[in-house]
Amino acid sequence: MYVEEICLSATENDFSADQPAEEQKQSAALKQANWMRCCRSEFTLFNNHRLAVKTQGFMQNERNYTIDIGILDPQPKRVVKIGWSYLLIFIALCGAAWFFTSIILGACAGLSLIVAIYRSHDRLVFYSQYGRAPLVVLFNRSPDRMTLGSFTDALVQHINDARTRCPGANESLREELKAHRRLMEEGGISSKRYDIVKQRILSQHS
């Protein structure tokens, strides 16, 4: 296992093999904003199998990192979450406010509805193939269904093209581990997430 981990680890020579930035050409781009969560994201897809991501959220510093899309699963997953508990509180408070004719209870009901909307989301997530890390998170139907669909179609096509570079399973695992390490160093994923991904990849290496 120790030898396998060394073989899968990235080195400085690996980083120098990347295509120079000036040779990149933009293939597709997408901008998204979520007013409820006070966050915005920009995705720029380049012809050299790179996806540049720029995100900024409420009380958070702007983050910039680049994803090697060859490590992505070309089949995104739709992740829908609804804040049911806060919705039930909202309904209960509305009933209580109507029964007791209470302005305070009505205000509390409105607050619970805001929290329910904040904790609910509908996202389209691209995970890494073996590490299963959520690397590309898109708000569904943002800015509109057609624009999002056009971008995701282009991204899937580029992912499939990029995956042909590593036809072997062990080669794909090695490249994915190196790509995750670069993401950790750029701030795209946390060190804790990288450790989880690393163990998943190493467990599949033969």
Number of C-alpha atoms within 10 A of each C-alpha: 10 7 7 12 16 10 11 20 14 19 11 7 8 12 12 9 8 11 12 9 9 6 10 14 12 13 16 16 19 18 16 19 17 13 9 12 12 11 15 16 19 16 19 19 24 20 14 19 20 21 23 16 19 17 19 16 15 11 8 9 9 12 14 14 17 19 21 22 29 24 27 27 19 21 12 19 14 15 14 11 11 14 16 13 10 20 18 15 16 23 15 13 21 20 15 15 18 12 9 11 12 13 11 11 19 19 14 16 24 16 13 21 19 16 16 20 16 14 15 15 14 14 19 19 20 24 20 23 18 20 24 16 18 17 19 18 16 23 19 19 15 17 14 11 10 11 14 21 14 13 18 20 12 15 24 18 12 22 21 17 13 19 17 11 11 15 9 9 11 16 13 21 24 20 19 26 25 21 21 28 22 20 20 18 12 15 14 21 18 14 15 10 14 20 15 13 21 22 13 16 22 20 11 12 16 9
